[in-house]
Amino acid sequence: MRVAIVGGSGYVGGELLRLLAMHSGLSVSVVTSESNHGRPIHAVHYNLKGYYPGLRFVRYSLDTVSKEADAVFLALPHGSSLHKVPELLEVGLKVVDLSADYRLKNPELYRVWYGYEHPYPDLLQRAVYGMPELHRDELRGADLIASPGCNATASILALAPLIKEGLIETDGIIIDVKAGSSEAGSKPAPHDHHPEREGSIRPYAGEGHRHVAEVEQELSALAGSRVRASLTPHAVPSVRGALASAYSRGVGDVGERDVLRAFARMYGREPFVRIVRNTPLKYPSTKYVIGSNFADVSFAVEGSIVKAFAAIDNLMKGAAGQALQAFNVAAGFDEADGLRAPPLRPA
Ligand SMILES: NC(=O)c1ccc[n+]([C@@H]2O[C@H](COP(=O)([O-])OP(=O)(O)OC[C@H]3O[C@@H](n4cnc5c(N)ncnc54)[C@H](OP(=O)(O)O)[C@@H]3O)[C@@H](O)[C@H]2O)c1
């Protein structure tokens, strides 16, 4: 199957190229970049020298993509996929969108969180939220996948077993995410430039991080009732990695065994979620997932408070890896195809 990567010069586009170089059934036929068209892939992604001989960035055109690809990964900034998705579906391509443009089911929420009226509410219903742990059955055969946000992925995976089994109170969950600088993409704003982040840890988006919308959407669907969460991301001075720590009150006498059972029932057979219990630490660390598609999860029960943790590589399980995992399910490939590389150590 031939694949186009639109927005291929960015960090997520680069990770998709790295993963697809290891896939048994997908080959990259088109890579677009408006600012690098005509240049070879390794002119931007130096790590990929030798992997895509002869392939060069081209400008996006529907005609080129529809003639030369069967499926498209859109790795564009928010808002830039909005009008491309319907035209790509119209010509029969399978589409994976890594932006937030098709993640929310309720079109009203786009006005609240993103400040615009969503022009294609029907497509929001057609899109499948690309988290296989929650939507594997819906993903099979899907032609539009909305790939989750990175902070949302860590938050949802940490909390899902607790919500699914009704073990915590669902009104007022507190989530704290620490995230590396690559979350901000390859064109940094002044405060995201690495010299400004190095040696510092600071919160941002304290009053309404947009990923709350998808966290509440997905957890509410699992709970069968309205879940309310407050999420504060923190910029930390690493390049990759996102760690979510989530807190809520337990329901009744919930104890460590109840929580462990809930995690084991939900994730025991998941190919890319590992429950961390003293291996080598008691709680997950971004250090041991970097470069891989794993989410490492764990928990703690302290009196009436239940805490849940998840560590991911934001560019892998938080973006390109999860997008490929979801696409593998949708297109009928082995779910782990292209994703078997273990984490780096040391990272
Ligand atoms: N970074 C992460 O950890 C992460 C995690 C999950 C999801 N995402 C999402 O994935 C998408 C890509 O993120 P990224 O980190 O790869 O960003 P990035 O490094 O800034 O790359 C964005 C890509 O889009 C192109 N582009 C920029 N502005 C554009 C515009 N106005 N119209 C069309 N193309 C434009 C850029 O190249 P040219 O200008 O050369 O075309 C580049 O190839 C974003 O929606 C992001 O929110 C990122």
The ligand as an SDF file (V2000), in Angstrom:
LIG
                    3D

 48 52  0  0  0  0  0  0  0  0999 V2000
    4.9860   17.1940   18.4100 N   0  0  0  0  0  0  0  0  0  0  0  0
    4.2320   16.3430   19.0980 C   0  0  0  0  0  0  0  0  0  0  0  0
    4.6460   15.7920   20.1390 O   0  0  0  0  0  0  0  0  0  0  0  0
    2.8250   16.0210   18.6300 C   0  0  0  0  0  0  0  0  0  0  0  0
    2.1130   15.0310   19.2850 C   0  0  0  0  0  0  0  0  0  0  0  0
    0.7950   14.7210   18.8820 C   0  0  0  0  0  0  0  0  0  0  0  0
    0.2380   15.4340   17.8280 C   0  0  0  0  0  0  0  0  0  0  0  0
    0.9580   16.4150   17.2180 N   0  0  0  0  0  0  0  0  0  0  0  0
    0.3150   17.1430   16.1210 C   0  0  0  0  0  0  0  0  0  0  0  0
    0.8980   16.7200   14.8920 O   0  0  0  0  0  0  0  0  0  0  0  0
    0.9120   17.8120   13.9630 C   0  0  0  0  0  0  0  0  0  0  0  0
    2.3540   18.0450   13.4790 C   0  0  0  0  0  0  0  0  0  0  0  0
    3.1450   18.3590   14.6220 O   0  0  0  0  0  0  0  0  0  0  0  0
    4.7330   18.5490   14.5270 P   0  0  0  0  0  0  0  0  0  0  0  0
    5.2160   18.5450   15.9200 O   0  0  0  0  0  0  0  0  0  0  0  0
    5.3190   17.6370   13.5270 O   0  0  0  0  0  0  0  0  0  0  0  0
    4.8140   20.0460   13.9440 O   0  0  0  0  0  0  0  0  0  0  0  0
    5.9790   20.6840   13.0740 P   0  0  0  0  0  0  0  0  0  0  0  0
    7.2710   20.0660   13.4250 O   0  0  0  0  0  0  0  0  0  0  0  0
    5.8370   22.1570   13.2270 O   0  0  0  0  0  0  0  0  0  0  0  0
    5.6030   20.2660   11.5770 O   0  0  0  0  0  0  0  0  0  0  0  0
    4.4690   20.7680   10.9040 C   0  0  0  0  0  0  0  0  0  0  0  0
    4.5210   20.4480    9.4100 C   0  0  0  0  0  0  0  0  0  0  0  0
    3.4610   21.1190    8.7280 O   0  0  0  0  0  0  0  0  0  0  0  0
    3.9710   22.0030    7.7140 C   0  0  0  0  0  0  0  0  0  0  0  0
    3.2490   23.2850    7.8900 N   0  0  0  0  0  0  0  0  0  0  0  0
    3.4790   24.2540    8.8000 C   0  0  0  0  0  0  0  0  0  0  0  0
    2.5600   25.2400    8.6930 N   0  0  0  0  0  0  0  0  0  0  0  0
    1.7360   24.8800    7.7140 C   0  0  0  0  0  0  0  0  0  0  0  0
    0.5650   25.4630    7.1450 C   0  0  0  0  0  0  0  0  0  0  0  0
    0.0810   26.6250    7.6020 N   0  0  0  0  0  0  0  0  0  0  0  0
   -0.0540   24.8190    6.1360 N   0  0  0  0  0  0  0  0  0  0  0  0
    0.4400   23.6660    5.6860 C   0  0  0  0  0  0  0  0  0  0  0  0
    1.5470   23.0570    6.1770 N   0  0  0  0  0  0  0  0  0  0  0  0
    2.1710   23.6550    7.1960 C   0  0  0  0  0  0  0  0  0  0  0  0
    5.4430   22.1590    7.9860 C   0  0  0  0  0  0  0  0  0  0  0  0
    6.2960   22.1680    6.8820 O   0  0  0  0  0  0  0  0  0  0  0  0
    6.2650   23.0810    5.6160 P   0  0  0  0  0  0  0  0  0  0  0  0
    5.9630   24.4700    6.1280 O   0  0  0  0  0  0  0  0  0  0  0  0
    7.5970   22.9480    5.0210 O   0  0  0  0  0  0  0  0  0  0  0  0
    5.1960   22.5210    4.7450 O   0  0  0  0  0  0  0  0  0  0  0  0
    5.8010   20.8770    8.7170 C   0  0  0  0  0  0  0  0  0  0  0  0
    6.1170   19.8630    7.7850 O   0  0  0  0  0  0  0  0  0  0  0  0
    0.3190   19.0150   14.7200 C   0  0  0  0  0  0  0  0  0  0  0  0
   -1.0580   19.1160   14.4590 O   0  0  0  0  0  0  0  0  0  0  0  0
    0.5590   18.6380   16.1790 C   0  0  0  0  0  0  0  0  0  0  0  0
   -0.3190   19.2570   17.0740 O   0  0  0  0  0  0  0  0  0  0  0  0
    2.2430   16.7140   17.5800 C   0  0  0  0  0  0  0  0  0  0  0  0
  1  2  1  0
  2  3  2  0
  2  4  1  0
  4  5  1  0
  4 48  2  0
  5  6  2  0
  6  7  1  0
  7  8  2  0
  8  9  1  0
  8 48  1  0
  9 10  1  0
  9 46  1  0
 10 11  1  0
 11 12  1  0
 11 44  1  0
 12 13  1  0
 13 14  1  0
 14 15  2  0
 14 16  1  0
 14 17  1  0
 17 18  1  0
 18 19  2  0
 18 20  1  0
 18 21  1  0
 21 22  1  0
 22 23  1  0
 23 24  1  0
 23 42  1  0
 24 25  1  0
 25 26  1  0
 25 36  1  0
 26 27  1  0
 26 35  1  0
 27 28  2  0
 28 29  1  0
 29 30  1  0
 29 35  2  0
 30 31  1  0
 30 32  2  0
 32 33  1  0
 33 34  2  0
 34 35  1  0
 36 37  1  0
 36 42  1  0
 37 38  1  0
 38 39  2  0
 38 40  1  0
 38 41  1  0
 42 43  1  0
 44 45  1  0
 44 46  1  0
 46 47  1  0
M  CHG  2   8   1  16  -1
M  END
$$$$
